[in-house]
Amino acid sequence: MADQWGERMPRSVGLLQTIAVSVGIAIGSGIFRVPATVAAQLHAPGPMLLCWIIGGVIALCGALTVAELAAALPRSGGIFAYLLEGYGPLPAFLFGWTELVVIRAAALGAIATIFAEYLGWFVPLKPAQVHYIAALAIVLIGAINYLGVQRAAAVQSAATVLKYAVLLALGLLAFSATGGSSAHFTPAWPAGAPLSLLATALIPVLWTYDGWADPASMGGEISNPQRNLPLALIAGAVCVMLVYLVVNVGFIYALAPAQMAGAKLIAADVAARIPLLAGRGAAVVAAAVVISAFSGLNASMMTGSRIFYAMADRGLFLALAARVSPRFQTPSVAIGLASVLGVGYVLLNDFAQLADKFILGIWPFYALTVAAVFVLRRRRPELSRPYRVWGFPLVPAAFLLASALMIGNALFTDPRNSGFTFAIILAGIPVFWLRARAMAPRLRLR
């Protein structure tokens, strides 16, 4: 039977498990690569660290705002549910459409590919075998999720704690690196550093922070959701921001910005300079990335499949995808669909192609979701709000401004790829209208 919010799955996921999902999906492979990308674009420690701070503050502003919606509407699907409540079926469908055809499948494929690439450090793999191992990893994660949300949550918690500890240790040990120096922090800010470069560098940085809103997708399975969901969203964003700052300060101490810019595998380069690791730095980093990618893959499956389930449960997708396994109490068809799409993407694309497909596509929906706080406060003042946005209206307004600037900068500096991303989103409009009559009888807003 459905609960008071209309959810049909058991609310068995606790606070710490939800935080593990948030941290686990955000800390993937990006932090092991992106610091070098930022250094190559900004060239100086001041702008580099400012970029990471701004990215963390933006993610925290988003989490603080979405937490109000999550507490008021603890539904499966998260952002999908908030868009449906705030704007109606079309924006919600476009979000689900984008998740279906681009974001989630590409994310699963990209994370699984990195998992397989770094697994190749320990077991030599040919290029074709990397794709097959990545596909098998997605199938394995899908099976774990099918067998019960508690099994998936237990795997998530263990892997997240381990990778967070390893990443924090790497950042702290970087201060003991051979050749490290505080002189790497000067000059802190070069004259004439263009702000447009900072905006461009923010795109990969925000990718590394992405995941702060994902636990909301499991809103229908979280215990005491009106308390635990807001706490998990905010705590997850803070935890990720803190460890990223420690890592980046440590990396700058170990390597000068010019050295960072030329380091394709920057984490391995830093680890190789740490005396305590005694030459085993590259292996330690490879193991950390394998664990990190596995955790991120599991978290992405846990959250993404719930979006497909919520779409079907609310009448905006094939009804079969709303099936809940009577034995394991999981959205079995939605998990299978996410697994099939992820395998398809990973077998047909490489990492760079995959990453390009989902870095920007989610941000228009983040902006709409944050704006929904204003919309619902006006349209539904009677809605119970156990948590209200701290710093309202400045915090959500700051997020919206940052989102608009980032999207605008991407359209200006890379119109081809950005235009392609938005074209995919808009392609969902005719699909929605073609199915509108069939969906209308089953549509449930609440």
WOQUI-V244122 format. One line per field, one symbol per residue. ss: DSSP state (2 for helix, 1 for strand, 0 for the rest). phi: phi as a letter, one per 20 degrees, with the letter a starting at -180 (. if undefined). burial: 1 if it has 9 or more other ideal C-beta (glycine too) atoms within 8 Angstrom, else 0. Layout:
ss->???
phi->???
burial->???
This chain:
ss->00000000000010222222222222000222022222222200222222222222222222222222222200010022222222202222222222222222222222222222222000000022222222222222222222002222222222222222222222222222100002222000000000222222222222222000022221000100222222222222222222222222222222002222200002222222012220002222222222222222222222222222222220000022220000000002222222222222222200222222220000222222222222222220000000000000022222222222222222222022222222222202222222222222000000
phi->.fefeneddfedeeffffffffffffedegfecfgfffffedmcfgffffffffgfffffffffffgfffffcfdfolggfffffecoffffffffgfffecfffffgffffffgffffffdcgcfgffgfffffffffffgfffffpffffffffffffgffffffffffffffdffnfafffecffcffmffffffffffffffffegpfefgffegeceflffdffgffffffffgfffffffffffffffcfgffffeefdfffffffeegfelndgffffffffgfffffffffffgefffffffgffendbgggfefdffedlcfffffffffffffgffedcdfffffffcfefefgfgfffffffffffeecffffcfcdgfmfefffffffffffffffffffebffffffffffffffffffffdgffegfefcfc
burial->00001111101011101111111111111111111111111111111111111111111111111111111111111111111111101111111111110111111111111111111100001000111011101110110111111011101110111111011101111110100100010000000010001111111111111111111111111110111111111111111110111111111111101011101011111111110010001111111111111111111111111111111111111000110110001111111111101111110010100110111111111111111111110000000000101001001101110111111011100000111011011011101100000010001000
